[in-house]
Amino acid sequence: MCRSILRAMTMLSILIALSASLLAQQTGSIVGSVLDKTGAVIPKSKVTLTNTATKDMRNTTTNAEGFFSFSGVVTGDFTVRVDAKGFRSTEQTGVHVSPGD
């Protein structure tokens, strides 16, 4: 009976370790700040992340410090677009995300 419990615990440990490592290897994050030419932060800017291959889009808004974050981003190439009231829109293309970035 102890042998069966030990075997089951070992298998469970292996499965947990494998699933955790697989999840950790498939996504990354994109973070940044939106600033004007003088370096002043631009709060409440709309930031759009677009997957170049799939055209999937995610949106967020910068906080009071002009900071934005996209977590759980699948690996691939992206375009980041920023729209802010009183400013011209801007895009950054060719943003590549690798696992763990």
Contacts in CASP RR format, 6 or more apart in sequence:
PFRMAT RR
TARGET T0000
AUTHOR 0000-0000-0000
METHOD contacts of the structure
MODEL  1
MCRSILRAMTMLSILIALSASLLAQQTGSIVGSVLDKTGAVIPKSKVTLT
NTATKDMRNTTTNAEGFFSFSGVVTGDFTVRVDAKGFRSTEQTGVHVSPG
D
24 99 0 8 1.000
24 100 0 8 1.000
25 99 0 8 1.000
25 100 0 8 1.000
26 74 0 8 1.000
26 75 0 8 1.000
26 99 0 8 1.000
27 71 0 8 1.000
27 72 0 8 1.000
27 73 0 8 1.000
27 74 0 8 1.000
27 75 0 8 1.000
27 97 0 8 1.000
27 99 0 8 1.000
27 100 0 8 1.000
28 71 0 8 1.000
28 72 0 8 1.000
28 73 0 8 1.000
28 74 0 8 1.000
28 75 0 8 1.000
28 97 0 8 1.000
28 98 0 8 1.000
28 99 0 8 1.000
28 100 0 8 1.000
28 101 0 8 1.000
29 69 0 8 1.000
29 70 0 8 1.000
29 71 0 8 1.000
29 72 0 8 1.000
29 73 0 8 1.000
29 97 0 8 1.000
29 100 0 8 1.000
29 101 0 8 1.000
30 49 0 8 1.000
30 69 0 8 1.000
30 70 0 8 1.000
30 73 0 8 1.000
30 78 0 8 1.000
30 80 0 8 1.000
30 95 0 8 1.000
30 97 0 8 1.000
30 101 0 8 1.000
31 67 0 8 1.000
31 68 0 8 1.000
31 69 0 8 1.000
31 70 0 8 1.000
32 67 0 8 1.000
32 68 0 8 1.000
32 69 0 8 1.000
33 41 0 8 1.000
33 62 0 8 1.000
33 65 0 8 1.000
33 66 0 8 1.000
33 67 0 8 1.000
33 68 0 8 1.000
34 41 0 8 1.000
34 42 0 8 1.000
34 45 0 8 1.000
34 47 0 8 1.000
34 62 0 8 1.000
34 66 0 8 1.000
34 68 0 8 1.000
34 82 0 8 1.000
34 84 0 8 1.000
35 41 0 8 1.000
35 42 0 8 1.000
35 66 0 8 1.000
36 42 0 8 1.000
36 87 0 8 1.000
41 62 0 8 1.000
41 64 0 8 1.000
41 65 0 8 1.000
41 66 0 8 1.000
42 62 0 8 1.000
42 66 0 8 1.000
42 84 0 8 1.000
42 87 0 8 1.000
43 62 0 8 1.000
43 63 0 8 1.000
43 64 0 8 1.000
43 65 0 8 1.000
43 66 0 8 1.000
44 61 0 8 1.000
44 62 0 8 1.000
44 84 0 8 1.000
44 85 0 8 1.000
45 61 0 8 1.000
45 62 0 8 1.000
45 66 0 8 1.000
45 68 0 8 1.000
45 82 0 8 1.000
45 83 0 8 1.000
45 84 0 8 1.000
45 87 0 8 1.000
46 59 0 8 1.000
46 60 0 8 1.000
46 61 0 8 1.000
46 82 0 8 1.000
46 83 0 8 1.000
46 84 0 8 1.000
47 59 0 8 1.000
47 60 0 8 1.000
47 61 0 8 1.000
47 62 0 8 1.000
47 68 0 8 1.000
47 70 0 8 1.000
47 80 0 8 1.000
47 81 0 8 1.000
47 82 0 8 1.000
48 57 0 8 1.000
48 58 0 8 1.000
48 59 0 8 1.000
48 80 0 8 1.000
48 81 0 8 1.000
48 82 0 8 1.000
48 83 0 8 1.000
49 57 0 8 1.000
49 58 0 8 1.000
49 59 0 8 1.000
49 60 0 8 1.000
49 70 0 8 1.000
49 73 0 8 1.000
49 78 0 8 1.000
49 79 0 8 1.000
49 80 0 8 1.000
50 56 0 8 1.000
50 57 0 8 1.000
50 78 0 8 1.000
50 79 0 8 1.000
50 80 0 8 1.000
50 81 0 8 1.000
51 57 0 8 1.000
51 74 0 8 1.000
51 76 0 8 1.000
51 77 0 8 1.000
51 78 0 8 1.000
52 76 0 8 1.000
52 77 0 8 1.000
52 78 0 8 1.000
52 79 0 8 1.000
52 93 0 8 1.000
52 94 0 8 1.000
53 76 0 8 1.000
53 77 0 8 1.000
58 70 0 8 1.000
60 68 0 8 1.000
60 69 0 8 1.000
60 70 0 8 1.000
61 68 0 8 1.000
62 68 0 8 1.000
73 97 0 8 1.000
74 97 0 8 1.000
75 97 0 8 1.000
75 98 0 8 1.000
75 99 0 8 1.000
76 96 0 8 1.000
76 97 0 8 1.000
76 98 0 8 1.000
77 94 0 8 1.000
77 95 0 8 1.000
77 96 0 8 1.000
77 97 0 8 1.000
78 94 0 8 1.000
78 95 0 8 1.000
78 96 0 8 1.000
78 97 0 8 1.000
79 91 0 8 1.000
79 92 0 8 1.000
79 93 0 8 1.000
79 94 0 8 1.000
79 95 0 8 1.000
80 91 0 8 1.000
80 92 0 8 1.000
80 95 0 8 1.000
81 89 0 8 1.000
81 90 0 8 1.000
81 91 0 8 1.000
81 92 0 8 1.000
82 89 0 8 1.000
82 90 0 8 1.000
82 91 0 8 1.000
83 89 0 8 1.000
END
